[in-house]
Amino acid sequence: MASTTTRTRRSSIERRCLSKFAKRLFKGMPRSVLRSVYQAECHSKQKKPL
């Protein structure tokens, strides 16, 4: 018997760049909040944002 999982669509920012901690912490927040968290993580890791 196969287990049923619910899958949600994710943006490229969520899929590639945010840490798991940030994804859990800011779950359900507007996209603008996720984008600013992404910018902060890129800055702290000295990576070029998408």
Gaussian input, Z-matrix of N, CA and C with variables (Angstrom, degrees):
# hf/3-21g

backbone

0 1
 N
 C     1     B1
 C     2     B2     1     A1
 N     3     B3     2     A2     1     D1
 C     4     B4     3     A3     2     D2
 C     5     B5     4     A4     3     D3
 N     6     B6     5     A5     4     D4
 C     7     B7     6     A6     5     D5
 C     8     B8     7     A7     6     D6
 N     9     B9     8     A8     7     D7
 C    10    B10     9     A9     8     D8
 C    11    B11    10    A10     9     D9
 N    12    B12    11    A11    10    D10
 C    13    B13    12    A12    11    D11
 C    14    B14    13    A13    12    D12
 N    15    B15    14    A14    13    D13
 C    16    B16    15    A15    14    D14
 C    17    B17    16    A16    15    D15
 N    18    B18    17    A17    16    D16
 C    19    B19    18    A18    17    D17
 C    20    B20    19    A19    18    D18
 N    21    B21    20    A20    19    D19
 C    22    B22    21    A21    20    D20
 C    23    B23    22    A22    21    D21
 N    24    B24    23    A23    22    D22
 C    25    B25    24    A24    23    D23
 C    26    B26    25    A25    24    D24
 N    27    B27    26    A26    25    D25
 C    28    B28    27    A27    26    D26
 C    29    B29    28    A28    27    D27
 N    30    B30    29    A29    28    D28
 C    31    B31    30    A30    29    D29
 C    32    B32    31    A31    30    D30
 N    33    B33    32    A32    31    D31
 C    34    B34    33    A33    32    D32
 C    35    B35    34    A34    33    D33
 N    36    B36    35    A35    34    D34
 C    37    B37    36    A36    35    D35
 C    38    B38    37    A37    36    D36
 N    39    B39    38    A38    37    D37
 C    40    B40    39    A39    38    D38
 C    41    B41    40    A40    39    D39
 N    42    B42    41    A41    40    D40
 C    43    B43    42    A42    41    D41
 C    44    B44    43    A43    42    D42
 N    45    B45    44    A44    43    D43
 C    46    B46    45    A45    44    D44
 C    47    B47    46    A46    45    D45
 N    48    B48    47    A47    46    D46
 C    49    B49    48    A48    47    D47
 C    50    B50    49    A49    48    D48
 N    51    B51    50    A50    49    D49
 C    52    B52    51    A51    50    D50
 C    53    B53    52    A52    51    D51
 N    54    B54    53    A53    52    D52
 C    55    B55    54    A54    53    D53
 C    56    B56    55    A55    54    D54
 N    57    B57    56    A56    55    D55
 C    58    B58    57    A57    56    D56
 C    59    B59    58    A58    57    D57
 N    60    B60    59    A59    58    D58
 C    61    B61    60    A60    59    D59
 C    62    B62    61    A61    60    D60
 N    63    B63    62    A62    61    D61
 C    64    B64    63    A63    62    D62
 C    65    B65    64    A64    63    D63
 N    66    B66    65    A65    64    D64
 C    67    B67    66    A66    65    D65
 C    68    B68    67    A67    66    D66
 N    69    B69    68    A68    67    D67
 C    70    B70    69    A69    68    D68
 C    71    B71    70    A70    69    D69
 N    72    B72    71    A71    70    D70
 C    73    B73    72    A72    71    D71
 C    74    B74    73    A73    72    D72
 N    75    B75    74    A74    73    D73
 C    76    B76    75    A75    74    D74
 C    77    B77    76    A76    75    D75
 N    78    B78    77    A77    76    D76
 C    79    B79    78    A78    77    D77
 C    80    B80    79    A79    78    D78
 N    81    B81    80    A80    79    D79
 C    82    B82    81    A81    80    D80
 C    83    B83    82    A82    81    D81
 N    84    B84    83    A83    82    D82
 C    85    B85    84    A84    83    D83
 C    86    B86    85    A85    84    D84
 N    87    B87    86    A86    85    D85
 C    88    B88    87    A87    86    D86
 C    89    B89    88    A88    87    D87
 N    90    B90    89    A89    88    D88
 C    91    B91    90    A90    89    D89
 C    92    B92    91    A91    90    D90
 N    93    B93    92    A92    91    D91
 C    94    B94    93    A93    92    D92
 C    95    B95    94    A94    93    D93
 N    96    B96    95    A95    94    D94
 C    97    B97    96    A96    95    D95
 C    98    B98    97    A97    96    D96
 N    99    B99    98    A98    97    D97
 C   100   B100    99    A99    98    D98
 C   101   B101   100   A100    99    D99
 N   102   B102   101   A101   100   D100
 C   103   B103   102   A102   101   D101
 C   104   B104   103   A103   102   D102
 N   105   B105   104   A104   103   D103
 C   106   B106   105   A105   104   D104
 C   107   B107   106   A106   105   D105
 N   108   B108   107   A107   106   D106
 C   109   B109   108   A108   107   D107
 C   110   B110   109   A109   108   D108
 N   111   B111   110   A110   109   D109
 C   112   B112   111   A111   110   D110
 C   113   B113   112   A112   111   D111
 N   114   B114   113   A113   112   D112
 C   115   B115   114   A114   113   D113
 C   116   B116   115   A115   114   D114
 N   117   B117   116   A116   115   D115
 C   118   B118   117   A117   116   D116
 C   119   B119   118   A118   117   D117
 N   120   B120   119   A119   118   D118
 C   121   B121   120   A120   119   D119
 C   122   B122   121   A121   120   D120
 N   123   B123   122   A122   121   D121
 C   124   B124   123   A123   122   D122
 C   125   B125   124   A124   123   D123
 N   126   B126   125   A125   124   D124
 C   127   B127   126   A126   125   D125
 C   128   B128   127   A127   126   D126
 N   129   B129   128   A128   127   D127
 C   130   B130   129   A129   128   D128
 C   131   B131   130   A130   129   D129
 N   132   B132   131   A131   130   D130
 C   133   B133   132   A132   131   D131
 C   134   B134   133   A133   132   D132
 N   135   B135   134   A134   133   D133
 C   136   B136   135   A135   134   D134
 C   137   B137   136   A136   135   D135
 N   138   B138   137   A137   136   D136
 C   139   B139   138   A138   137   D137
 C   140   B140   139   A139   138   D138
 N   141   B141   140   A140   139   D139
 C   142   B142   141   A141   140   D140
 C   143   B143   142   A142   141   D141
 N   144   B144   143   A143   142   D142
 C   145   B145   144   A144   143   D143
 C   146   B146   145   A145   144   D144
 N   147   B147   146   A146   145   D145
 C   148   B148   147   A147   146   D146
 C   149   B149   148   A148   147   D147

   B1=1.4336
   B2=1.5317
   B3=1.3085
   B4=1.4593
   B5=1.5225
   B6=1.3142
   B7=1.4595
   B8=1.5275
   B9=1.2988
   B10=1.4556
   B11=1.5178
   B12=1.3261
   B13=1.4539
   B14=1.5172
   B15=1.2999
   B16=1.4546
   B17=1.5107
   B18=1.2828
   B19=1.4642
   B20=1.5158
   B21=1.3135
   B22=1.4516
   B23=1.5141
   B24=1.2937
   B25=1.4541
   B26=1.5251
   B27=1.3115
   B28=1.4575
   B29=1.5191
   B30=1.3075
   B31=1.4540
   B32=1.5294
   B33=1.3130
   B34=1.4655
   B35=1.5160
   B36=1.3271
   B37=1.4680
   B38=1.5192
   B39=1.3159
   B40=1.4633
   B41=1.5225
   B42=1.3184
   B43=1.4580
   B44=1.5165
   B45=1.3277
   B46=1.4487
   B47=1.5173
   B48=1.3217
   B49=1.4529
   B50=1.5198
   B51=1.2977
   B52=1.4560
   B53=1.5249
   B54=1.3138
   B55=1.4527
   B56=1.5242
   B57=1.3133
   B58=1.4640
   B59=1.5214
   B60=1.3163
   B61=1.4598
   B62=1.5254
   B63=1.3327
   B64=1.4629
   B65=1.5255
   B66=1.3253
   B67=1.4640
   B68=1.5208
   B69=1.3240
   B70=1.4684
   B71=1.5223
   B72=1.3183
   B73=1.4558
   B74=1.5263
   B75=1.3167
   B76=1.4622
   B77=1.5240
   B78=1.3177
   B79=1.4637
   B80=1.5299
   B81=1.3230
   B82=1.4539
   B83=1.5227
   B84=1.3255
   B85=1.4622
   B86=1.5316
   B87=1.3234
   B88=1.4720
   B89=1.5261
   B90=1.3010
   B91=1.4609
   B92=1.5331
   B93=1.3319
   B94=1.4630
   B95=1.5246
   B96=1.3299
   B97=1.4621
   B98=1.5266
   B99=1.3342
   B100=1.4648
   B101=1.5238
   B102=1.3205
   B103=1.4646
   B104=1.5246
   B105=1.3376
   B106=1.4654
   B107=1.5287
   B108=1.3345
   B109=1.4684
   B110=1.5277
   B111=1.3206
   B112=1.4679
   B113=1.5270
   B114=1.3361
   B115=1.4653
   B116=1.5330
   B117=1.3239
   B118=1.4608
   B119=1.5249
   B120=1.3437
   B121=1.4649
   B122=1.5232
   B123=1.3186
   B124=1.4647
   B125=1.5302
   B126=1.3175
   B127=1.4546
   B128=1.5250
   B129=1.3344
   B130=1.4613
   B131=1.5319
   B132=1.3336
   B133=1.4605
   B134=1.5239
   B135=1.3314
   B136=1.4711
   B137=1.5206
   B138=1.3444
   B139=1.4629
   B140=1.5041
   B141=1.3187
   B142=1.4487
   B143=1.5391
   B144=1.3551
   B145=1.4637
   B146=1.5191
   B147=1.3104
   B148=1.4778
   B149=1.5010
   A1=109.07
   A2=116.85
   A3=121.34
   A4=110.63
   A5=115.45
   A6=119.03
   A7=108.82
   A8=115.54
   A9=121.00
   A10=109.40
   A11=115.92
   A12=120.20
   A13=108.42
   A14=115.41
   A15=119.61
   A16=107.90
   A17=115.61
   A18=120.95
   A19=108.84
   A20=115.27
   A21=120.20
   A22=108.47
   A23=115.70
   A24=120.33
   A25=108.54
   A26=115.84
   A27=120.35
   A28=110.19
   A29=116.66
   A30=120.90
   A31=109.13
   A32=115.57
   A33=119.22
   A34=111.28
   A35=116.84
   A36=119.64
   A37=109.80
   A38=117.01
   A39=120.07
   A40=111.40
   A41=117.22
   A42=120.66
   A43=112.02
   A44=118.18
   A45=119.94
   A46=115.61
   A47=118.19
   A48=116.73
   A49=116.76
   A50=118.17
   A51=118.41
   A52=110.94
   A53=115.60
   A54=119.39
   A55=109.43
   A56=116.68
   A57=120.66
   A58=110.86
   A59=116.55
   A60=120.61
   A61=110.80
   A62=116.71
   A63=120.54
   A64=110.88
   A65=117.20
   A66=120.43
   A67=110.89
   A68=116.51
   A69=120.21
   A70=111.48
   A71=116.51
   A72=121.51
   A73=112.19
   A74=116.77
   A75=121.21
   A76=112.59
   A77=117.79
   A78=121.79
   A79=110.45
   A80=116.96
   A81=121.92
   A82=114.30
   A83=117.40
   A84=120.52
   A85=109.73
   A86=116.96
   A87=119.80
   A88=111.62
   A89=115.01
   A90=121.03
   A91=112.01
   A92=116.70
   A93=119.33
   A94=111.68
   A95=117.09
   A96=121.15
   A97=109.62
   A98=116.90
   A99=120.39
   A100=110.89
   A101=116.26
   A102=120.09
   A103=110.83
   A104=117.25
   A105=119.15
   A106=111.34
   A107=117.47
   A108=120.74
   A109=109.39
   A110=116.32
   A111=121.10
   A112=110.74
   A113=116.61
   A114=120.19
   A115=110.66
   A116=116.62
   A117=120.56
   A118=111.18
   A119=117.74
   A120=120.06
   A121=111.17
   A122=117.59
   A123=120.12
   A124=110.41
   A125=116.03
   A126=119.53
   A127=111.29
   A128=116.84
   A129=119.64
   A130=112.04
   A131=116.51
   A132=120.57
   A133=112.72
   A134=116.06
   A135=123.26
   A136=111.17
   A137=115.22
   A138=121.34
   A139=109.55
   A140=116.48
   A141=121.64
   A142=108.67
   A143=117.87
   A144=119.05
   A145=111.90
   A146=116.26
   A147=121.25
   A148=111.14
   D1=126.59
   D2=-177.38
   D3=-81.06
   D4=141.73
   D5=177.90
   D6=-81.72
   D7=146.75
   D8=-179.99
   D9=-97.95
   D10=123.91
   D11=177.17
   D12=-120.23
   D13=147.24
   D14=176.02
   D15=-99.18
   D16=130.79
   D17=179.90
   D18=-115.41
   D19=139.52
   D20=178.23
   D21=-113.30
   D22=152.42
   D23=177.43
   D24=-75.26
   D25=139.73
   D26=-178.40
   D27=-123.08
   D28=145.41
   D29=175.88
   D30=-78.91
   D31=168.08
   D32=179.98
   D33=-64.35
   D34=-31.46
   D35=178.00
   D36=-64.76
   D37=-46.78
   D38=-179.79
   D39=-65.26
   D40=-39.41
   D41=-174.04
   D42=-73.15
   D43=-41.34
   D44=-169.01
   D45=-102.86
   D46=-28.17
   D47=-163.13
   D48=-121.11
   D49=-30.52
   D50=-177.97
   D51=-76.62
   D52=143.97
   D53=176.51
   D54=-72.89
   D55=160.48
   D56=179.63
   D57=-61.28
   D58=-37.02
   D59=178.86
   D60=-61.34
   D61=-46.00
   D62=-179.39
   D63=-66.45
   D64=-37.31
   D65=177.98
   D66=-61.98
   D67=-42.66
   D68=179.99
   D69=-71.37
   D70=-41.05
   D71=-176.34
   D72=-66.78
   D73=-39.77
   D74=-174.95
   D75=-106.85
   D76=25.68
   D77=179.04
   D78=-62.63
   D79=131.24
   D80=178.78
   D81=85.91
   D82=0.30
   D83=179.69
   D84=-80.71
   D85=160.00
   D86=177.43
   D87=-63.22
   D88=159.81
   D89=-177.11
   D90=-61.86
   D91=-33.07
   D92=-179.66
   D93=-63.61
   D94=-35.02
   D95=177.50
   D96=-67.78
   D97=-44.62
   D98=178.60
   D99=-61.41
   D100=-38.12
   D101=-179.51
   D102=-65.95
   D103=-40.66
   D104=179.65
   D105=-69.63
   D106=-35.57
   D107=175.87
   D108=-65.13
   D109=-40.70
   D110=177.66
   D111=-60.82
   D112=-44.58
   D113=179.04
   D114=-60.53
   D115=-41.60
   D116=-179.73
   D117=-66.05
   D118=-40.49
   D119=178.65
   D120=-66.85
   D121=-39.81
   D122=177.52
   D123=-63.04
   D124=-41.27
   D125=179.88
   D126=-64.41
   D127=-40.99
   D128=-178.80
   D129=-70.59
   D130=-29.95
   D131=178.95
   D132=-92.11
   D133=-0.77
   D134=-178.30
   D135=56.07
   D136=44.83
   D137=175.76
   D138=-109.16
   D139=153.45
   D140=177.20
   D141=-80.07
   D142=126.71
   D143=179.59
   D144=-69.26
   D145=159.43
   D146=178.48
   D147=-64.65

